[in-house]
């Protein structure tokens, strides 16, 4: 059965026709990420058979250490808590992935409509994030693969470092996505001049 989800981006209704990216790759760049399939998983990490079954269904293991993630070419799994993970995968094939996971982890829930996703990248990306969150982003404390749920600009958000540039993926509830986008673009002005 084909996926019937029509994805709308949180910034898609902006009246000014603003592009879904802002900034400069040489300094700092903010980009809206295309809508993804997001699946919330809850299971007992001590249940080795269930953890293994979830990993087999995903094609990637669950991160078991706090504030870490695992990733392959198409999927990322964020550790959100001692018994909670968030799977982020391409929108295409999302229904099949949800079904495959639900067959082995009954608590697998499709939460794709809950969050928006941004990417903040470039030499000043960490400087922008530091203006609004309390995560220690020093390279010896927060490295590629690390993730955390935090307050960013007074809203609940997730941040995951994806590489050394540094680049970060930011997850935020769709209802406040436009606010956070505007806050981030304003926080970037020091570095972009815009």
ROVOPA-751138 format. One record per residue: residue in three letters; y, x negated, z negated of N, C-alpha, C in turn. Coordinates in nm, 3 decimals. Each point is the difference from the previous one (the first is absolute). Layout:
BEGIN
 rest    n_yy    n_xx    n_zz   ca_yy   ca_xx   ca_zz    c_yy    c_xx    c_zz
  Ala       Y       X       Z       Y       X       Z       Y       X       Z
...
***
This chain:
BEGIN
 rest    n_yy    n_xx    n_zz   ca_yy   ca_xx   ca_zz    c_yy    c_xx    c_zz
  Unk  -0.118  -0.084   0.000   0.118   0.084   0.000   0.124  -0.089   0.000
  Unk   0.095   0.021   0.091   0.119  -0.086   0.005   0.093   0.027  -0.117
  Unk   0.078  -0.102  -0.034   0.099   0.017  -0.106   0.107   0.096   0.050
  Unk   0.037   0.096  -0.082   0.099   0.100   0.039   0.132  -0.020  -0.071
  Unk   0.011  -0.105  -0.080   0.120  -0.026  -0.077   0.114  -0.042   0.093
  Unk   0.113   0.069  -0.009   0.119  -0.043   0.071   0.088  -0.071  -0.101
  Unk   0.019  -0.128   0.019   0.073  -0.079  -0.098   0.149  -0.003   0.035
  Unk   0.081   0.026  -0.100   0.144  -0.010   0.014   0.046  -0.107  -0.097
  Unk   0.087  -0.087   0.046   0.048  -0.104  -0.089   0.109   0.056  -0.089
  Unk   0.012  -0.051  -0.121   0.104   0.049  -0.090   0.141  -0.021   0.054
  Unk   0.018  -0.101   0.084   0.133  -0.026   0.053   0.022   0.068   0.134
  Unk  -0.100   0.071   0.051   0.007   0.060   0.132   0.106   0.106   0.016
  Unk   0.045   0.059  -0.108   0.098   0.108   0.011   0.144  -0.047  -0.018
  Unk   0.020  -0.130  -0.004   0.137  -0.051  -0.018   0.087   0.041   0.118
  Unk   0.114   0.060  -0.029   0.087   0.055   0.104   0.068  -0.109   0.082
  Unk   0.017  -0.120  -0.056   0.075  -0.103   0.071  -0.083  -0.077   0.102
  Unk  -0.130   0.032   0.012  -0.084  -0.067   0.099  -0.025  -0.147  -0.032
  Unk   0.019  -0.039  -0.125  -0.019  -0.138  -0.042  -0.141  -0.048   0.035
  Unk  -0.010  -0.121   0.051  -0.131  -0.058   0.027  -0.076  -0.017  -0.129
  Unk  -0.129  -0.008   0.009  -0.083  -0.011  -0.120  -0.017  -0.144  -0.045
  Unk   0.100  -0.082   0.029   0.002  -0.136  -0.053   0.145  -0.040  -0.022
  Unk   0.019  -0.097  -0.087   0.136  -0.041  -0.036  -0.005  -0.145  -0.044
  Unk   0.097  -0.079   0.042   0.010  -0.137  -0.046  -0.031  -0.101   0.108
  Unk  -0.036  -0.119  -0.044  -0.025  -0.113   0.089  -0.122  -0.075  -0.048
  Unk  -0.093  -0.031   0.091  -0.121  -0.073  -0.040   0.033  -0.136  -0.060
  Unk   0.113  -0.059   0.038   0.037  -0.131  -0.051   0.042   0.005  -0.147
  Unk   0.042   0.118  -0.047   0.048   0.011  -0.139  -0.084   0.101  -0.078
  Unk   0.010   0.126   0.038  -0.082   0.105  -0.063  -0.003   0.120   0.095
  Unk  -0.118   0.059   0.012  -0.020   0.111   0.093  -0.075   0.112  -0.071
  Unk   0.050   0.121   0.015  -0.064   0.119  -0.056  -0.049   0.086   0.115
  Unk  -0.127   0.040  -0.005  -0.059   0.080   0.106  -0.079   0.116  -0.061
  Unk   0.012   0.116   0.060  -0.084   0.111  -0.039  -0.135  -0.018   0.066
  Unk  -0.107   0.010  -0.078  -0.136  -0.015   0.052  -0.048   0.138   0.046
  Unk  -0.069   0.002   0.114  -0.054   0.127   0.051  -0.087   0.066  -0.105
  Unk  -0.002   0.133  -0.002  -0.083   0.069  -0.099  -0.145  -0.046   0.004
  Unk  -0.058  -0.014  -0.117  -0.136  -0.049  -0.017  -0.085   0.105  -0.069
  Unk  -0.130  -0.023   0.004  -0.091   0.076  -0.085   0.002  -0.067  -0.136
  Unk   0.021   0.076  -0.104  -0.003  -0.052  -0.136  -0.097   0.084  -0.081
  Unk  -0.091  -0.069  -0.069  -0.105   0.068  -0.074   0.000  -0.052  -0.143
  Unk   0.009   0.092  -0.094  -0.008  -0.035  -0.142  -0.146   0.002  -0.042
  Unk  -0.045  -0.108  -0.063  -0.138  -0.010  -0.050   0.003  -0.017  -0.150
  Unk  -0.085   0.075  -0.067  -0.020  -0.018  -0.144  -0.148  -0.011  -0.026
  Unk  -0.038  -0.109  -0.068  -0.140  -0.020  -0.037  -0.008  -0.101  -0.112
  Unk  -0.112  -0.001  -0.066  -0.022  -0.093  -0.111  -0.036  -0.137   0.059
  Unk   0.082  -0.102  -0.022  -0.029  -0.131   0.059  -0.127  -0.064  -0.056
  Unk  -0.051   0.053  -0.111  -0.126  -0.051  -0.056  -0.121   0.057   0.073
  Unk   0.021   0.101   0.083  -0.107   0.060   0.079  -0.016  -0.082   0.128
  Unk  -0.077  -0.106  -0.008  -0.014  -0.095   0.111  -0.049   0.067   0.128
  Unk  -0.089   0.096  -0.011  -0.052   0.069   0.118   0.110   0.078   0.071
  Unk   0.085   0.068  -0.077   0.109   0.078   0.058   0.106  -0.092   0.062
  Unk   0.033  -0.109  -0.068   0.096  -0.097   0.053  -0.052  -0.057   0.131
  Unk  -0.128  -0.033   0.004  -0.060  -0.056   0.121  -0.002   0.103   0.113
  Unk  -0.034   0.125  -0.032  -0.003   0.106   0.101   0.140   0.024   0.059
  Unk   0.102  -0.002  -0.086   0.137   0.017   0.048   0.038  -0.116   0.092
  Unk  -0.035  -0.122  -0.039   0.029  -0.116   0.084  -0.071   0.007   0.133
  Unk  -0.126   0.046   0.000  -0.074   0.014   0.125   0.063   0.104   0.091
  Unk   0.044   0.112  -0.058   0.064   0.105   0.080   0.133  -0.048   0.059
  Unk   0.068  -0.085  -0.074   0.130  -0.052   0.045  -0.012  -0.120   0.093
  Unk  -0.108  -0.073  -0.016  -0.011  -0.127   0.074   0.080  -0.110  -0.066
  Unk   0.036   0.021  -0.126   0.079  -0.097  -0.077  -0.022   0.030  -0.148
  Unk  -0.012  -0.104  -0.080  -0.024   0.020  -0.143   0.123   0.049  -0.074
  Unk  -0.024   0.066  -0.112   0.110   0.043  -0.087   0.047  -0.118  -0.083
  Unk   0.130  -0.020  -0.016   0.048  -0.104  -0.090  -0.026   0.042  -0.144
  Unk  -0.058  -0.087  -0.078  -0.034   0.035  -0.139   0.093  -0.067  -0.101
  Unk   0.082  -0.093   0.045   0.098  -0.064  -0.088   0.131   0.078   0.007
  Unk   0.066   0.015  -0.113   0.124   0.077  -0.005   0.107  -0.059   0.092
  Unk   0.079   0.090   0.058   0.115  -0.036   0.085  -0.037  -0.089   0.118
  Unk  -0.117   0.026   0.059  -0.040  -0.072   0.121  -0.038   0.101   0.107
  Unk  -0.021  -0.049   0.120  -0.042   0.085   0.110  -0.102  -0.076   0.083
  Unk  -0.073   0.073   0.080  -0.087  -0.061   0.100   0.042   0.056   0.135
  Unk  -0.021  -0.076   0.105   0.042   0.045   0.132  -0.088  -0.060   0.108
  Unk  -0.013   0.075   0.108  -0.058  -0.055   0.122   0.097   0.032   0.112
  Unk  -0.043  -0.005   0.124   0.092   0.021   0.112   0.061   0.140   0.005
  Unk  -0.068   0.099  -0.055   0.049   0.138   0.013   0.020   0.074  -0.131
  Unk  -0.059  -0.049  -0.108   0.006   0.074  -0.125   0.045  -0.088  -0.115
  Unk   0.066   0.063  -0.095   0.042  -0.067  -0.122  -0.037   0.090  -0.117
  Unk  -0.047  -0.061  -0.108  -0.031   0.075  -0.121   0.085  -0.059  -0.112
  Unk   0.086   0.083  -0.059   0.086  -0.039  -0.111  -0.069   0.035  -0.131
  Unk   0.004  -0.089  -0.098  -0.043   0.032  -0.136   0.118   0.070  -0.066
  Unk  -0.019   0.124  -0.045   0.108   0.075  -0.065  -0.021   0.013  -0.150
  Unk  -0.122  -0.017  -0.047  -0.030   0.014  -0.141  -0.146  -0.032  -0.022
  Unk  -0.044  -0.001  -0.125  -0.138  -0.040  -0.031  -0.106   0.082   0.072
  Unk   0.033   0.124   0.038  -0.099   0.082   0.070   0.060   0.069   0.122
  Unk   0.107  -0.060   0.057   0.069   0.064   0.112   0.039  -0.102   0.106
  Unk  -0.023   0.039   0.127   0.035  -0.083   0.114   0.066   0.087   0.106
  Unk   0.079  -0.062   0.086   0.060   0.068   0.113  -0.044  -0.072   0.127
  Unk  -0.061   0.075   0.090  -0.043  -0.053   0.130   0.108   0.035   0.100
  Unk   0.047  -0.099   0.077   0.098   0.021   0.106  -0.066  -0.045   0.130
  Unk  -0.007   0.092   0.097  -0.068  -0.025   0.127   0.079   0.065   0.112
  Unk  -0.029  -0.036   0.125   0.070   0.065   0.111  -0.020   0.151  -0.001
  Unk   0.098   0.072   0.051  -0.008   0.147   0.004  -0.117   0.046   0.087
  Unk  -0.022  -0.068   0.112  -0.111   0.036   0.088  -0.132  -0.022  -0.074
  Unk  -0.083   0.100   0.001  -0.129  -0.011  -0.068   0.007   0.027  -0.148
  Unk   0.113   0.045  -0.048   0.018   0.022  -0.143  -0.091   0.107  -0.058
  Unk  -0.017   0.110   0.073  -0.087   0.107  -0.050  -0.143  -0.049  -0.017
  Unk  -0.049  -0.078   0.096  -0.137  -0.053  -0.009  -0.014  -0.096  -0.117
  Unk   0.103  -0.081  -0.026  -0.005  -0.092  -0.112  -0.001   0.076  -0.133
  Unk   0.083   0.102  -0.011   0.002   0.082  -0.122  -0.138   0.062  -0.022
  Unk  -0.059   0.054   0.105  -0.132   0.062  -0.012  -0.106  -0.102  -0.042
  Unk   0.004  -0.120   0.060  -0.098  -0.104  -0.034   0.013  -0.042  -0.146
  Unk   0.123  -0.015  -0.047   0.021  -0.038  -0.139  -0.038   0.113  -0.096
  Unk   0.036   0.123   0.035  -0.031   0.114  -0.087  -0.150   0.021  -0.014
  Unk  -0.077  -0.045   0.099  -0.146   0.013  -0.008  -0.058  -0.090  -0.109
  Unk   0.069  -0.111  -0.031  -0.052  -0.093  -0.102   0.085  -0.003  -0.127
  Unk   0.126   0.040   0.011   0.091   0.006  -0.115   0.065   0.139   0.003
  Unk  -0.058   0.096  -0.072   0.051   0.138   0.006   0.148   0.013  -0.033
  Unk   0.057  -0.096  -0.071   0.142   0.009  -0.038   0.093  -0.051   0.109
  Unk  -0.050  -0.039   0.116   0.086  -0.048   0.109   0.087   0.116   0.051
  Unk   0.131  -0.019  -0.005   0.094   0.105   0.039   0.099  -0.055   0.102
  Unk   0.020   0.075   0.106   0.097  -0.038   0.102   0.141   0.027  -0.054
  Unk   0.078  -0.105  -0.017   0.137   0.013  -0.052   0.101  -0.054   0.103
  Unk  -0.036   0.010   0.128   0.083  -0.056   0.107   0.140   0.057   0.003
  Unk   0.016   0.125  -0.039   0.132   0.064   0.005   0.087  -0.033  -0.120
  Unk  -0.053  -0.073  -0.096   0.074  -0.026  -0.124   0.104  -0.111   0.013
  Unk  -0.034  -0.105   0.075   0.085  -0.120  -0.002   0.049  -0.040   0.138
  Unk   0.113  -0.069  -0.001   0.052  -0.071   0.117  -0.026  -0.148  -0.023
  Unk   0.001  -0.077   0.109  -0.028  -0.142  -0.011   0.106  -0.078   0.078
  Unk   0.056  -0.100  -0.065   0.097  -0.089   0.063  -0.052  -0.142  -0.007
  Unk   0.051  -0.085   0.090  -0.026  -0.143  -0.009   0.134  -0.071  -0.012
  Unk   0.011  -0.087  -0.099   0.119  -0.080  -0.023  -0.043  -0.145   0.016
  Unk   0.058  -0.072   0.095  -0.048  -0.135   0.030   0.115  -0.095   0.028
  Unk  -0.025  -0.126  -0.025   0.096  -0.104   0.031   0.034  -0.084  -0.122
  Unk   0.071  -0.109   0.022   0.030  -0.093  -0.109   0.071   0.062  -0.120
  Unk   0.075   0.109   0.021   0.073   0.063  -0.110  -0.064   0.131  -0.047
  Unk  -0.122   0.030   0.044  -0.065   0.125  -0.039  -0.016   0.010  -0.152
  Unk  -0.046  -0.107  -0.062  -0.017   0.003  -0.147   0.135   0.017  -0.070
  Unk   0.106  -0.060   0.054   0.133   0.014  -0.059   0.045   0.146   0.001
  Unk  -0.030   0.071   0.109   0.035   0.142   0.009  -0.077   0.079  -0.105
  Unk  -0.131  -0.023  -0.010  -0.080   0.074  -0.098   0.045  -0.028  -0.143
  Unk   0.038  -0.123  -0.028   0.042  -0.037  -0.137   0.121   0.081  -0.046
  Unk   0.079   0.050   0.093   0.118   0.078  -0.037  -0.036   0.133  -0.065
  Unk  -0.124   0.047   0.024  -0.033   0.133  -0.050  -0.131   0.014  -0.073
  Unk  -0.074  -0.110  -0.021  -0.127   0.014  -0.072  -0.022  -0.118  -0.095
  Unk  -0.087   0.021  -0.096  -0.023  -0.101  -0.103  -0.122  -0.088   0.023
  Unk  -0.064   0.008   0.116  -0.116  -0.085   0.027   0.046  -0.145   0.015
  Unk  -0.074  -0.092  -0.061   0.028  -0.143   0.018  -0.055  -0.039   0.136
  Unk   0.089  -0.019   0.097  -0.040  -0.028   0.137  -0.005  -0.149   0.032
  Unk   0.008  -0.084  -0.101  -0.011  -0.144   0.025  -0.136  -0.026   0.063
  Unk  -0.006  -0.091   0.100  -0.127  -0.024   0.071  -0.118  -0.039  -0.088
  Unk   0.022  -0.056  -0.116  -0.115  -0.034  -0.084  -0.050   0.121  -0.080
  Unk   0.080   0.110  -0.003  -0.038   0.119  -0.076  -0.043   0.117   0.089
  Unk   0.059   0.012   0.117  -0.029   0.113   0.091  -0.023  -0.059   0.137
  Unk  -0.126   0.004   0.043  -0.042  -0.069   0.122  -0.056   0.100   0.102
  Unk  -0.023  -0.045   0.124  -0.063   0.089   0.098  -0.128   0.060  -0.057
  Unk  -0.012   0.131   0.015  -0.114   0.074  -0.053   0.028   0.066  -0.134
  Unk   0.105  -0.045  -0.070   0.036   0.062  -0.127   0.076   0.131   0.026
  Unk  -0.020   0.096  -0.089   0.069   0.128   0.013   0.033   0.052  -0.139
  Unk   0.099   0.088  -0.006   0.038   0.059  -0.129   0.072   0.132   0.023
  Unk  -0.020   0.092  -0.091   0.079   0.122  -0.004   0.115  -0.027  -0.096
  Unk   0.119   0.039   0.039   0.119  -0.033  -0.078   0.109   0.102   0.026
  Unk   0.114  -0.023  -0.062   0.121   0.074   0.031   0.080  -0.086   0.096
  Unk   0.042   0.056   0.111   0.085  -0.069   0.096   0.117   0.092   0.027
  Unk   0.119  -0.046  -0.033   0.121   0.082   0.017  -0.015   0.134  -0.071
  Unk  -0.063  -0.003  -0.117  -0.018   0.115  -0.088  -0.099   0.104   0.052
  Unk  -0.083  -0.037   0.099  -0.107   0.090   0.044  -0.132  -0.074  -0.011
  Unk  -0.108   0.076  -0.016  -0.133  -0.059  -0.010  -0.042  -0.049   0.138
  Unk  -0.040  -0.125   0.007  -0.039  -0.058   0.129  -0.109  -0.103  -0.022
  Unk  -0.075  -0.027   0.105  -0.099  -0.106  -0.002   0.047  -0.111   0.091
  Unk  -0.030  -0.123  -0.038   0.036  -0.115   0.081  -0.121  -0.091   0.011
  Unk  -0.028  -0.046   0.122  -0.112  -0.092   0.023   0.049  -0.111   0.092
  Unk  -0.018  -0.125  -0.044   0.039  -0.111   0.086  -0.110  -0.021   0.102
  Unk   0.039  -0.003   0.130  -0.101  -0.012   0.104  -0.010  -0.140   0.059
  Unk   0.105  -0.082  -0.014  -0.010  -0.136   0.051   0.107  -0.088  -0.064
  Unk   0.005  -0.125   0.044   0.088  -0.101  -0.061   0.144   0.006   0.050
  Unk   0.032   0.080   0.103   0.138  -0.002   0.055   0.109   0.010  -0.104
  Unk   0.008   0.074  -0.098  -0.097   0.100  -0.045   0.023   0.134   0.069
  Unk  -0.107   0.078   0.007   0.009   0.138   0.048  -0.068   0.089  -0.103
  Unk   0.056   0.117  -0.020  -0.049   0.095  -0.099  -0.018   0.136   0.065
  Unk  -0.105   0.070  -0.037  -0.016   0.142   0.034   0.044   0.077  -0.123
  Unk   0.081   0.101   0.023   0.054   0.082  -0.107  -0.045   0.143   0.023
  Unk  -0.062   0.059  -0.101  -0.041   0.140   0.006   0.090   0.080  -0.093
  Unk   0.047   0.114   0.048   0.087   0.086  -0.080  -0.028   0.144   0.037
  Unk   0.019   0.090  -0.095  -0.020   0.142   0.029   0.095   0.043   0.112
  Unk  -0.053   0.080   0.090   0.077   0.043   0.118   0.130   0.071  -0.039
  Unk   0.000   0.070  -0.111   0.119   0.076  -0.039   0.120  -0.089  -0.031
  Unk  -0.025  -0.127  -0.031   0.111  -0.091  -0.029   0.005  -0.116   0.100
  Unk  -0.072   0.011   0.110  -0.006  -0.110   0.098   0.136  -0.029   0.062
  Unk   0.074   0.103   0.036   0.132  -0.023   0.061   0.094  -0.067  -0.099
  Unk  -0.004   0.045  -0.126   0.081  -0.064  -0.104  -0.036  -0.148  -0.011
  Unk  -0.128  -0.034  -0.009  -0.039  -0.140  -0.017   0.036  -0.081   0.123
  Unk  -0.017   0.057   0.120   0.040  -0.070   0.123   0.149  -0.034  -0.007
  Unk   0.083   0.097  -0.037   0.144  -0.025  -0.009   0.032  -0.103  -0.107
  Unk  -0.070   0.007  -0.113   0.023  -0.098  -0.107  -0.037  -0.140   0.049
  Unk  -0.114  -0.014   0.066  -0.043  -0.131   0.049   0.095  -0.055   0.105
  Unk   0.044   0.083   0.095   0.093  -0.049   0.102   0.132  -0.043  -0.064
  Unk   0.044   0.071  -0.104   0.121  -0.041  -0.071  -0.022  -0.132  -0.074
  Unk  -0.115  -0.015  -0.064  -0.031  -0.123  -0.073  -0.014  -0.120   0.095
  Unk  -0.029   0.026   0.127  -0.015  -0.107   0.099   0.133  -0.051   0.053
  Unk   0.109   0.074  -0.018   0.128  -0.036   0.063   0.045  -0.141  -0.033
  Unk  -0.026  -0.045  -0.119   0.038  -0.136  -0.040  -0.058  -0.103   0.097
  Unk  -0.118   0.030   0.055  -0.070  -0.095   0.085   0.013   0.030   0.148
  Unk   0.025   0.126   0.036   0.008   0.036   0.141   0.142   0.018   0.050
  Unk   0.094   0.022  -0.090   0.139   0.023   0.041   0.023   0.138   0.056
  Unk  -0.104   0.089  -0.004   0.014   0.136   0.055   0.005   0.101  -0.111
***
